[in-house]
Amino acid sequence: MTTRKPLLRIPYTTPLPPPPILPSTATSLRGAVAALAHFLHAAPPRPDLPLSTVVLTGAGLSVASGLADYRGAKGTYRVNRTYRPIYYHEFLTSHEARKRYWARSFLGWTTLRDAEPNAGHYAIGELGKLGFVRSVVTQNVDSFHRRAHPDLPTLELHGKLRATVCVSCGGEFERELFQQELARLNPVWEGFLREVLESGALRTEDPLEKRERGLRMNPDGDVEVPGAPYTTFRYPACPKCLMDPPYGEDGKRLRVEVDDDGAWRAGSEAGVLKPAVVMFGESIAPEVKQAAEEAIDNAGKLLVLATSLATYSAWRLAKRAKDRGMPIAIVNIGGVRGEEVFFADVSPDQPGSQGARVEMSTEELLPALVQELRGVSSSSSHVVSTERSEGSVFRNMLQ
């Protein structure tokens, strides 16, 4: 009898305590803009800290693009209490779990692919052009940052949905080509997807409306259809492993088999493709972790946008910044994990130069901030250059 590996607990699925607004004048749009302008213009508190600011973003930034988030007011953990992700170890060991994952991803990919960066993403790019922001670290896997500001270095901490990667050979393949293979292998599912798209059920931004239509749109392009026959879904094998099977630890080639249509066959020992993201329960690659830490260490201030920092991988970066003595500003609707630590020594009377906490939509706030800074940045003595290649900012970044 085999013992099933216990599932990991999903952290912070209930609302966090409401935040204290800092400074107190930052409750209005005008006040919030003023506070963040003070934050970005202020010199770091120590001369050994760089003048630049690093930005750390989360799922809330892409809500205005029509994508679901996890912990927002209409986030998955609020409106879909039964939701749980497929864990990394499940994906690796279970053919049925992979069927379920790829079926739901197949339904959600088109919406994710066709979504566009919003005003918040573009405003971050403008902050880079103005010289206030040197780099971005994002937890998001939608690639909106790279599309909105390709010249501003961005590290995708949790990977990217725009590609798949083989767990055996490490080969990477475009997600859109993979989608075409899924459609070919699953004509009935493709027909269902066409019907769903024609009905407009995936175009509404209201998750409650999606549920009324029998769909549950979760983050990262996951569309849940209660009662759907996921077990009928098929997915292709890694084409590289199929042509040239890798060797196992015993020196023998691993078996990679497909059915007559080219779908991965149960019993194969290699050739499984996974999304090129860090799945729940999976570790971040050491080189990505190091690059994220270097992004913090090479900046003098941290601007946190649209994330509750519920995942440890993000929270530890904010904690690292705090431990280095870097001022921190947070813009997020709702509470943030451990934020009292970040502002414990910040005077409530300061204008934002020591730190700021704002509860406001990034889509509204960031463009207004850019407009304000454009009027004064030309005379600022704290502007830093962002004209450098990504390689000089993030070492060993995966493309």
Secondary structure as GFF3:
##gff-version 3
##sequence-region A 1 399
A	DSSP	three_ten_helix	24	27	.	.	.	ID=ss1
A	DSSP	alpha_helix	29	41	.	.	.	ID=ss2
A	DSSP	beta_strand	53	57	.	.	.	ID=ss3
A	DSSP	three_ten_helix	59	65	.	.	.	ID=ss4
A	DSSP	alpha_helix	76	79	.	.	.	ID=ss5
A	DSSP	alpha_helix	88	93	.	.	.	ID=ss6
A	DSSP	alpha_helix	95	114	.	.	.	ID=ss7
A	DSSP	alpha_helix	119	129	.	.	.	ID=ss8
A	DSSP	beta_strand	133	138	.	.	.	ID=ss9
A	DSSP	alpha_helix	144	148	.	.	.	ID=ss10
A	DSSP	beta_strand	154	156	.	.	.	ID=ss11
A	DSSP	beta_strand	159	166	.	.	.	ID=ss12
A	DSSP	beta_strand	172	174	.	.	.	ID=ss13
A	DSSP	alpha_helix	175	185	.	.	.	ID=ss14
A	DSSP	alpha_helix	187	199	.	.	.	ID=ss15
A	DSSP	alpha_helix	207	212	.	.	.	ID=ss16
A	DSSP	beta_strand	216	218	.	.	.	ID=ss17
A	DSSP	beta_strand	222	224	.	.	.	ID=ss18
A	DSSP	three_ten_helix	230	232	.	.	.	ID=ss19
A	DSSP	alpha_helix	239	243	.	.	.	ID=ss20
A	DSSP	beta_strand	273	277	.	.	.	ID=ss21
A	DSSP	alpha_helix	286	297	.	.	.	ID=ss22
A	DSSP	beta_strand	301	305	.	.	.	ID=ss23
A	DSSP	alpha_helix	312	323	.	.	.	ID=ss24
A	DSSP	beta_strand	328	331	.	.	.	ID=ss25
A	DSSP	alpha_helix	339	342	.	.	.	ID=ss26
A	DSSP	beta_strand	355	358	.	.	.	ID=ss27
A	DSSP	alpha_helix	362	374	.	.	.	ID=ss28
A	DSSP	three_ten_helix	377	379	.	.	.	ID=ss29
A	DSSP	alpha_helix	390	393	.	.	.	ID=ss30
###
